[in-house]
């Protein structure tokens, strides 16, 4: 028995060292250890995918170190900071940045001379051009943009606003964390912001409907008069638009709230709950990019109002921008959701390879046949529906717009999630998630931001 316990402990320790050690070393709560390593190593560089420097430590003649971020605010949240704590890639990649894999003799020589060794260099998946385009396209608006490669899960761009200047964070810290500052500048909205999904959630509503009615969903028909009333509850279409008689594809393309409130009453919400959990709601993924879990809470014990609201993406459902991007990317990737990741490779100070990172499947959230149906519907959104502002030359775009009500005075957040495929190379795709806080219409505000990203990538 003692032998078995001993073997079990050794097995667990081996598993921990192989699978979880970096997670605990990089955890922001393990800052004491990171502080000790700062005394031993000069933090390594963080690079974009093309080798452009995103973070570097400059050392003056007196040996004083300054962590510098050449792009300032543009990469602020995703790259992070090392002032009054550690965040972003500075935290996630700390075990590499504060470790050296140069020649051991050189490290011994540094120690004998009282010098620090230089930490390893981390190359990321981030694309400088797409990051700059996304940042500029979001403009002065609060919100977030996430850009993914559907087939791999690579994060190509990640923007969050309001932002901060990492180069002056020490001086700005008190004002940023002041009770008078309600902007939450330090929060990465792309991974931590929980938003009502609005009509982007109709992707899952329509998927559930197709699964429950596999032999008759193509026969769906609804006549929209601008609003839909049942048992005293009224659901209005955006701007009270009258869509007339709609098929399921047309109702999706036109984002007809009445049609989705109507079909929502035909769904089993216990089954819908299982679907939402199967695509990743109410859970966080391990590895890759840390993020807050999106939430779906309804089951069969709901009021009619809950059902109507949830079916159109309102109510208690919440989603992060990165998770919405993952869903769109999974549709593009024939139903396979990849784990999003930011770290591409690690090299020593002198360029010797230390470690490389590869893509990994997270979940299969739908069949290829289901993905093909949704792909067609999402393309119709851009070609003939509410997302036409995302269309452009050189690529075929597919998506879903959303205008999510967030307050009693009818303030709405503008959403666009989707993907685009190169017309000349069908294997070249990117997926996007855009949210503009208080932006109003997803079609007129968020979709044009997606278009700028698509154009920058393909043209």
C-alpha positions in Angstrom: 0.0 0.0 0.0 2.8 2.4 0.9 4.5 1.6 -2.3 1.4 2.3 -4.3 0.9 5.7 -2.5 4.6 6.5 -3.2 4.2 5.7 -6.9 1.0 7.8 -7.0 2.7 10.8 -5.5 5.7 10.5 -7.9 3.3 10.1 -10.8 1.4 13.3 -9.8 4.6 15.3 -9.4 5.7 14.2 -12.9 2.3 15.2 -14.4 2.5 18.5 -12.6 6.0 19.3 -13.8 5.1 18.4 -17.4 1.6 19.9 -17.7 1.0 22.5 -15.0 4.3 24.0 -13.8 4.3 26.9 -16.2 0.7 27.8 -15.4 1.6 28.1 -11.7 4.9 29.9 -12.4 3.2 32.4 -14.6 0.2 33.0 -12.3 -0.1 36.6 -11.2 -0.5 35.4 -7.6 3.0 33.9 -7.8 4.5 37.3 -8.0 7.0 36.7 -5.2 8.8 34.1 -7.3 8.8 36.4 -10.3 10.2 39.2 -8.2 13.1 37.0 -7.2 13.8 36.0 -10.8 13.8 39.7 -11.7 16.8 40.1 -9.5 18.6 37.3 -11.4 17.5 37.9 -15.0 16.8 40.9 -17.3 13.4 40.2 -18.7 13.5 39.0 -22.3 11.9 40.5 -25.3 8.4 40.0 -26.6 8.1 40.0 -30.4 5.3 40.0 -33.0 5.1 37.2 -35.5 7.3 39.0 -37.9 10.0 39.7 -35.3 8.9 43.3 -34.5 9.7 44.2 -30.9 6.6 44.7 -28.7 8.4 44.8 -25.3 12.1 45.1 -24.4 14.1 46.0 -21.4 16.6 48.8 -21.8 19.5 49.0 -19.4 21.4 52.3 -18.9 25.1 52.7 -17.9 24.3 52.5 -14.3 22.5 49.2 -14.7 19.0 50.6 -14.2 16.3 48.8 -16.2 13.3 50.3 -18.0 10.7 48.1 -19.6 9.8 49.8 -22.9 6.8 49.2 -25.2 7.5 50.6 -28.7 3.8 50.6 -29.8 2.6 52.1 -26.6 -1.2 51.8 -26.2 -1.8 49.8 -29.4 -0.7 46.5 -27.8 -1.3 47.6 -24.2 -3.7 44.9 -22.9 -2.5 41.9 -24.9 1.3 42.5 -24.1 0.6 43.8 -20.6 2.8 45.4 -18.0 5.1 44.8 -15.1 4.2 47.8 -12.9 2.3 47.2 -9.6 1.8 43.6 -10.7 2.1 41.7 -14.0 -0.5 41.3 -16.7 -1.0 40.1 -20.2 1.8 38.3 -22.0 4.3 39.7 -19.5 2.5 37.4 -17.0 1.6 34.5 -19.2 5.1 34.2 -20.6 7.0 35.1 -17.4 8.6 31.7 -17.0 10.3 32.1 -20.3 11.1 35.9 -20.1 12.7 35.4 -16.7 14.7 32.3 -17.6 17.8 32.0 -19.7 18.8 29.2 -22.0 22.1 30.7 -23.2 25.4 28.8 -22.7 25.6 27.8 -19.0 29.2 29.0 -18.9 28.0 32.5 -20.0 25.5 32.5 -17.3 28.1 31.6 -14.7 30.4 34.3 -16.1 27.5 36.8 -15.7 27.0 35.7 -12.1 30.7 36.0 -11.3 30.8 39.5 -12.7 27.6 40.5 -10.8 25.6 40.9 -14.0 22.2 39.6 -14.8 21.6 37.0 -17.6 19.2 38.1 -20.3 16.0 36.1 -20.4 14.7 34.2 -23.3 12.8 35.9 -26.2 9.2 35.1 -26.8 7.7 35.4 -30.3 4.0 35.7 -30.5 1.3 35.0 -33.1 0.3 38.7 -33.2 0.3 40.5 -36.6 1.4 44.1 -36.3 -0.6 45.3 -39.3 -3.9 43.8 -38.2 -3.4 45.1 -34.6 -2.8 48.6 -35.9 -5.8 48.4 -38.2 -8.1 47.1 -35.5 -6.9 49.7 -33.0 -7.4 52.6 -35.4 -10.8 51.2 -36.7 -12.2 51.0 -33.1 -11.2 54.7 -32.8 -12.4 56.5 -29.7 -15.0 53.9 -28.9 -14.9 51.6 -25.9 -15.0 47.9 -26.8 -12.9 45.2 -28.1 -11.7 43.5 -31.3 -10.3 39.9 -31.6 -8.9 38.4 -34.8 -8.2 34.6 -35.0 -6.9 32.2 -37.6 -9.8 29.6 -37.6 -7.7 26.5 -38.6 -5.1 27.0 -35.8 -6.5 29.3 -33.1 -3.7 31.8 -33.5 -4.6 35.2 -32.1 -3.6 37.6 -34.8 -4.9 40.8 -33.1 -6.4 41.7 -29.8 -7.5 45.3 -28.9 -9.4 46.6 -25.9 -10.5 50.1 -25.2 -10.3 52.3 -23.1 -6.7 51.6 -22.8 -3.5 52.9 -21.1 0.0 53.8 -22.0 2.3 51.0 -20.6 5.3 53.3 -20.9 3.9 55.8 -18.4 1.9 53.3 -16.3 3.9 54.0 -13.1 3.0 57.7 -13.2 -0.6 57.1 -14.3 -1.3 54.2 -11.9 -3.0 56.2 -9.1 -5.4 57.9 -11.5 -6.2 54.7 -13.4 -7.1 52.8 -10.2 -8.8 55.8 -8.5 -12.4 55.4 -7.4 -13.2 58.4 -9.6 -12.1 56.5 -12.7 -15.0 54.3 -13.8 -13.5 53.4 -17.2 -11.7 50.2 -16.0 -8.8 51.0 -18.4 -6.7 48.1 -17.1 -9.4 45.4 -17.9 -8.8 43.5 -21.1 -12.4 43.6 -22.4 -11.4 41.1 -25.2 -10.9 38.3 -22.7 -12.6 39.5 -19.5 -15.5 41.6 -20.6 -18.9 39.9 -20.3 -21.4 41.3 -22.7 -25.0 40.5 -23.7 -24.5 38.8 -27.1 -27.5 40.3 -28.8 -28.3 38.8 -32.2 -24.9 37.2 -32.6 -26.4 34.5 -30.3 -28.9 33.6 -33.0 -26.1 31.4 -34.4 -26.7 29.0 -31.5 -30.5 29.5 -31.5 -30.7 28.5 -35.1 -28.3 25.6 -34.6 -30.6 24.3 -31.8 -33.6 24.6 -33.9 -32.0 22.7 -36.8 -31.1 19.9 -34.4 -34.5 19.6 -32.9 -36.3 19.8 -36.3 -33.8 18.2 -38.7 -36.5 17.2 -41.2 -38.6 20.4 -41.2 -36.4 23.4 -40.5 -36.2 24.2 -44.2 -40.0 24.6 -44.2 -39.9 27.3 -41.5 -41.9 30.4 -42.3 -42.8 33.5 -40.3 -44.5 36.7 -41.3 -42.9 39.7 -39.6 -45.0 42.8 -39.0 -42.3 44.7 -37.1 -43.2 43.2 -33.7 -44.3 39.9 -32.2 -46.7 39.7 -29.3 -47.6 36.6 -27.3 -49.4 36.4 -23.9 -48.9 40.2 -23.4 -45.2 40.2 -24.1 -43.9 42.1 -27.2 -40.6 41.6 -29.0 -39.8 44.3 -31.6 -37.5 44.0 -34.5 -34.7 46.6 -34.7 -36.1 50.0 -35.7 -39.5 48.2 -35.9 -38.4 46.9 -39.4 -41.2 45.0 -41.2 -39.5 42.0 -42.8 -42.7 40.3 -44.2 -42.7 36.6 -44.8 -39.4 35.0 -43.9 -37.8 31.6 -44.4 -35.3 30.6 -41.6 -32.3 31.7 -43.7 -34.0 35.1 -44.4 -34.9 35.6 -40.8 -31.3 35.0 -39.8 -29.9 37.3 -42.5 -32.3 40.1 -41.6 -31.9 39.4 -37.9 -35.7 39.2 -37.4 -36.3 39.2 -33.7 -40.0 38.3 -34.1 -39.1 35.1 -36.0 -36.5 34.0 -33.4 -38.8 34.8 -30.5 -41.5 32.7 -32.2 -39.2 29.7 -32.9 -37.6 29.9 -29.4 -40.9 28.8 -27.9 -40.6 25.5 -29.9 -37.2 24.7 -28.3 -36.4 22.4 -25.4 -34.3 24.7 -23.2 -32.8 21.7 -21.3 -31.5 20.6 -24.7 -30.5 24.2 -25.6 -28.5 24.4 -22.3 -26.7 21.2 -23.2 -25.9 22.6 -26.6 -24.5 25.8 -25.1 -22.3 24.0 -22.7 -21.1 21.7 -25.5 -19.9 24.7 -27.5 -18.0 26.1 -24.5 -20.4 28.2 -22.4 -20.0 28.0 -18.6 -16.4 26.7 -18.9 -12.9 28.0 -19.5 -10.3 26.5 -21.7 -6.9 25.4 -20.4 -3.7 26.8 -22.0 -3.6 29.3 -24.8 -5.2 32.6 -23.8 -6.8 32.9 -20.3 -10.3 34.2 -20.5 -13.5 34.6 -18.4 -16.1 32.0 -18.9 -19.2 33.0 -20.9 -22.5 32.2 -19.2 -25.7 30.5 -20.3 -28.0 29.8 -17.3 -31.5 29.0 -18.7 -33.1 25.5 -18.7 -36.6 24.3 -18.9 -37.7 26.2 -15.7 -38.1 29.5 -17.4 -40.7 32.2 -17.8 -42.1 32.9 -21.3 -40.3 36.3 -21.2 -37.0 34.5 -20.4 -37.5 32.3 -23.4 -38.3 35.1 -25.8 -35.4 37.2 -24.6 -32.8 34.4 -24.6 -33.8 33.3 -28.1 -32.8 36.7 -29.5 -29.6 37.0 -27.5 -30.9 39.2 -24.7 -31.7 38.2 -21.1 -29.1 36.7 -18.8 -26.7 35.2 -21.4 -23.3 36.8 -21.4 -20.3 36.3 -23.7 -16.7 37.5 -24.0 -15.5 38.9 -27.3 -12.8 36.2 -27.7 -15.3 33.4 -27.1 -17.7 34.9 -29.7 -14.7 35.0 -32.1 -14.0 31.3 -31.3 -17.6 30.4 -32.2 -17.4 32.2 -35.5 -14.0 30.6 -36.2 -15.4 27.1 -35.4 -18.1 27.6 -38.1 -15.4 28.5 -40.6 -13.4 25.5 -39.5 -16.2 23.1 -40.3 -17.3 22.8 -36.7 -14.0 22.4 -34.9 -13.1 25.0 -32.3 -9.4 25.5 -31.8 -7.8 26.6 -28.5 -6.8 30.3 -28.9 -3.1 30.9 -28.4 -0.6 33.8 -28.4 2.8 32.2 -27.9 4.5 31.0 -31.1 8.1 30.1 -30.0 10.8 30.8 -27.4 14.4 31.3 -28.3 17.5 32.2 -26.2 19.2 35.6 -26.3 21.3 34.3 -29.2 18.5 32.8 -31.2 18.7 29.1 -30.2 15.3 27.4 -30.2 14.0 26.6 -26.7 10.4 25.7 -27.4 7.7 25.9 -30.1 4.0 26.0 -29.7 1.4 24.4 -31.9 -2.3 24.5 -32.4 -4.7 22.2 -30.5 -8.4 21.3 -30.9 -10.6 22.5 -28.0 -14.0 21.2 -29.0 -16.0 19.9 -31.9 -19.1 22.0 -31.5 -21.1 20.9 -34.6 -20.9 18.5 -37.4 -19.5 19.4 -40.8 -23.0 19.3 -42.2 -24.3 21.7 -39.6 -21.3 24.0 -40.1 -22.1 24.1 -43.9 -25.6 25.2 -43.2 -24.5 28.0 -40.9 -21.7 29.0 -43.3 -24.4 29.5 -46.0 -26.6 31.5 -43.6 -23.7 33.7 -42.4 -22.7 34.4 -46.0 -26.3 35.5 -46.7 -26.0 38.0 -43.8 -23.2 39.8 -45.6 -24.4 39.4 -49.2 -28.1 40.3 -48.6 -28.7 41.0 -44.9 -27.7 43.2 -42.0 -23.9 42.6 -42.4 -23.5 44.0 -45.9 -21.0 46.6 -44.6 -18.5 43.8 -44.1 -18.3 42.9 -47.8 -15.3 43.8 -49.9 -13.1 42.8 -52.8 -10.8 39.8 -52.8 -12.6 37.8 -50.2 -16.0 36.3 -49.3 -17.2 37.4 -45.9 -19.7 35.6 -43.6 -21.0 36.9 -40.3 -23.7 37.8 -37.8 -24.5 41.3 -36.6 -26.0 42.2 -33.2 -27.4 45.2 -31.4 -27.6 44.2 -27.8 -29.7 46.3 -25.4 -27.8 47.1 -22.2 -29.8 49.7 -20.4 -33.4 50.8 -19.9 -32.8 53.9 -22.0 -32.3 51.6 -25.1 -28.5 52.0 -25.2 -27.2 49.2 -27.4 -23.8 47.6 -28.0 -22.9 47.0 -31.6 -21.6 43.5 -32.5 -20.2 41.8 -35.5 -18.8 38.3 -35.5 -17.8 36.4 -38.6 -15.0 35.3 -40.9 -13.7 35.9 -44.4 -12.1 33.6 -46.9 -9.7 34.6 -49.7 -11.3 34.3 -53.2 -8.0 33.1 -54.6 -6.9 30.8 -51.8 -9.8 29.0 -49.9 -7.3 27.9 -47.2 -6.6 31.5 -46.2 -9.2 32.6 -43.6 -9.5 34.9 -40.6 -12.3 35.2 -38.0 -13.2 38.4 -36.1 -15.3 39.5 -33.2 -16.0 43.2 -32.8 -18.0 44.9 -30.1 -18.5 48.7 -29.8 -20.0 49.7 -26.5 -22.9 52.0 -27.0 -22.4 51.8 -30.7 -26.0 51.1 -31.7 -26.3 49.1 -34.8 -24.0 46.2 -35.4 -24.5 46.4 -39.1 -23.6 50.0 -39.5 -20.9 50.4 -36.7 -19.2 47.0 -36.0 -19.4 45.5 -39.5 -17.3 48.3 -41.1 -14.6 47.7 -38.6 -14.5 44.0 -39.6 -14.3 45.1 -43.2 -11.2 47.1 -42.6 -9.5 44.1 -40.9 -10.6 41.8 -43.8 -9.2 44.2 -46.4 -5.9 44.7 -44.5 -5.4 40.9 -44.3 -6.4 39.9 -47.9 -5.5 43.0 -49.9 
